[in-house]
Amino acid sequence: MPHFLAHQGGWDELMWFSVPVLLVLTWVRWAERRAKLRESEAEEPTTNMPEESDA
């Protein structure tokens, strides 16, 4: 294990930085999409039944 954690030419440092950043960006996009979905659901009328006509 110590050999694995030794300097690997830069790719390991890139992973230590990029993996958490990508996780946070993914979480933020997911949260924004979820918030927009809830906002759009709140704007729609709650009844989806068609209006009855007086025929």
Buried (B, 14 or more C-beta within 10 A) or exposed (E): EEEEEEEEEEEEEEEEEEEEEEEEEEEEEEEEEEEEEEEEEEEEEEEEEEEEEEE
